[in-house]
């Protein structure tokens, strides 16, 4: 099992590092890093291109990165701990891509996808709550924070209360991802506290 952890982290990180939003933006003739938040997630692709299709394509790509990382750890390496680590590494790769000089997104979509792949029960609880928060607040950062911190709470609760459906090994995903997202959103936390955070609008 321990031998699988290094390739799990490496492959997960490289999958997450694929700069989908940047590539989609370039296909639409813009560098998303020069617009809005400067991040490569679907929300900023929407701001940069002013079109929904590239945003949806970005979201789809970011979903596939998270799912592929977890499945690689689980089915190729054959370890639940490897699956949890690979999924978390994908979020780190998304947020700090080696292909973009350690820049990227905030990890909300990749976290959601990896969480659902890792634990459909935890994902089925947490992701809808995050989406509801996002819809009503129109704050992408708040929705992302809800999903990342909620993932940790849900995974710990399920591993504790229902160990038959969730391994404590999966909790490592929640710990690592919560840290990654909170760290990436430090500037947003300051704006949330001051009431100056950007709300989701087309323009």
C-alpha positions in Angstrom: 0.0 0.0 0.0 2.7 2.5 1.0 4.6 1.9 -2.3 1.4 3.1 -4.1 1.4 6.5 -2.4 4.1 8.2 -4.4 2.7 7.4 -7.8 -0.8 8.3 -6.5 0.4 11.7 -5.4 2.4 12.3 -8.6 -0.3 11.2 -11.1 -3.0 12.9 -9.1 -1.1 16.1 -9.1 -0.3 16.0 -12.8 -3.9 15.3 -13.7 -5.0 18.2 -11.6 -2.4 20.4 -13.1 -3.9 20.1 -16.6 -4.9 23.8 -17.1 -8.3 23.2 -18.6 -9.7 26.7 -18.0 -6.5 28.3 -19.4 -6.6 26.1 -22.5 -10.4 26.7 -23.0 -9.8 30.4 -22.6 -7.1 30.4 -25.2 -9.4 28.6 -27.6 -11.8 31.5 -27.1 -8.9 34.0 -27.7 -8.4 35.2 -24.1 -5.9 34.6 -21.3 -8.2 34.0 -18.3 -5.3 34.9 -15.9 -5.6 38.5 -17.1 -9.3 38.8 -16.1 -11.4 38.8 -13.0 -9.8 36.8 -10.2 -7.0 35.6 -12.5 -7.9 32.0 -11.7 -8.5 29.2 -14.2 -11.8 27.9 -12.8 -15.1 27.9 -14.6 -16.4 31.1 -12.9 -13.5 33.1 -14.1 -13.6 31.6 -17.6 -17.2 32.9 -17.7 -16.0 36.3 -16.7 -13.2 36.3 -19.2 -15.1 35.0 -22.2 -18.6 36.3 -21.3 -20.0 33.0 -22.6 -21.4 30.0 -20.8 -20.1 27.2 -23.1 -16.4 27.7 -22.3 -17.3 27.8 -18.6 -19.2 24.5 -18.9 -16.3 22.9 -20.8 -13.9 24.1 -18.1 -16.2 22.6 -15.4 -16.4 19.3 -17.3 -12.7 19.1 -17.6 -12.1 19.9 -13.9 -14.7 17.2 -13.0 -12.8 14.6 -15.1 -9.5 15.5 -13.4 -10.9 14.8 -9.9 -12.7 11.6 -10.9 -9.7 10.2 -12.9 -7.3 10.8 -10.0 -9.5 8.9 -7.5 -10.1 6.1 -9.9 -6.4 5.8 -10.7 -5.6 5.4 -7.0 -8.5 3.0 -6.4 -8.6 0.8 -9.4 -5.0 1.0 -10.9 -3.1 1.2 -7.6 -5.7 -0.8 -5.7 -5.6 1.2 -2.5 -8.2 3.4 -0.8 -5.5 5.5 0.8 -4.0 6.0 -2.7 -7.4 7.0 -4.0 -7.8 9.6 -1.3 -4.3 10.9 -1.8 -4.6 11.1 -5.6 -7.9 12.9 -5.3 -6.4 15.5 -2.9 -3.3 15.8 -5.1 -5.5 16.6 -8.1 -6.9 19.6 -6.1 -3.4 20.8 -5.3 -2.5 20.4 -9.0 -5.5 22.4 -10.0 -4.8 25.2 -7.6 -1.0 25.3 -8.2 -0.4 23.9 -11.7 3.2 23.2 -12.7 2.2 24.1 -16.2 1.1 27.6 -15.2 4.0 28.7 -12.9 2.1 27.4 -9.8 -1.1 29.3 -10.6 -4.5 27.8 -11.1 -8.0 27.8 -9.6 -9.6 27.5 -6.2 -10.5 23.8 -6.5 -14.2 23.8 -5.9 -15.3 21.7 -8.9 -12.3 19.3 -8.7 -12.9 18.9 -5.0 -16.6 18.1 -5.6 -15.9 15.6 -8.3 -13.1 13.8 -6.4 -15.3 13.7 -3.2 -18.2 12.1 -5.1 -15.9 9.6 -6.7 -14.3 8.8 -3.3 -17.6 8.7 -1.3 -20.9 9.1 -3.2 -22.6 9.4 0.2 -20.4 12.2 1.5 -20.5 13.9 -1.9 -24.2 13.6 -2.1 -24.6 15.4 1.2 -22.0 18.1 0.8 -22.0 19.1 -2.9 -25.7 20.0 -3.0 -25.3 22.1 0.1 -22.4 23.9 -1.5 -24.4 24.5 -4.7 -27.3 25.9 -2.7 -24.9 28.3 -0.9 -23.4 29.3 -4.2 -26.8 30.0 -5.8 -28.2 32.0 -3.0 -25.1 34.0 -2.2 -23.7 34.2 -5.7 -20.3 33.9 -4.1 -18.2 31.2 -5.8 -15.6 31.4 -3.0 -18.2 30.8 -0.3 -19.6 27.8 -2.2 -16.1 26.4 -2.6 -15.3 26.9 1.1 -18.6 25.2 2.0 -17.7 22.1 -0.1 -14.1 21.8 1.1 -14.8 22.2 4.8 -18.0 20.3 4.5 -16.1 17.4 2.9 -13.8 17.2 5.9 -16.7 17.2 8.4 -18.8 14.7 6.4 -15.9 12.3 5.9 -14.9 12.4 9.6 -18.5 11.9 10.7 -19.1 9.0 8.3 -15.9 7.3 9.2 -16.7 7.6 12.8 -20.4 6.7 12.7 -20.7 4.4 9.7 -17.2 2.7 9.3 -18.8 0.1 7.1 -19.3 2.5 4.3 -16.3 4.8 4.7 -12.7 4.1 5.6 -10.7 6.4 7.9 -8.2 6.5 5.1 -10.6 8.6 3.1 -10.4 11.3 5.8 -6.9 12.2 4.6 -8.6 13.6 1.5 -10.8 15.9 3.6 -7.9 17.2 5.6 -5.6 17.9 2.6 -8.4 19.4 0.5 -9.7 21.7 3.3 -6.2 23.1 3.8 -5.6 23.5 0.0 -8.9 25.4 -0.6 -8.7 27.6 2.5 -5.1 28.5 1.7 -5.9 29.3 -2.0 -8.8 31.5 -0.9 -7.0 33.6 1.6 -7.6 36.8 -0.3 -11.2 35.9 -0.8 -11.6 35.3 3.0 -10.4 38.9 3.6 -12.9 40.2 1.1 -15.7 38.1 2.5 -15.0 39.5 5.9 -15.0 43.1 4.6 -18.1 42.5 2.4 -16.3 43.3 -0.8 -16.1 39.8 -2.3 -17.0 39.5 -6.0 -20.5 38.1 -6.7 -21.1 36.0 -9.8 -22.2 38.1 -12.7 -21.6 37.8 -16.4 -19.8 41.1 -16.6 
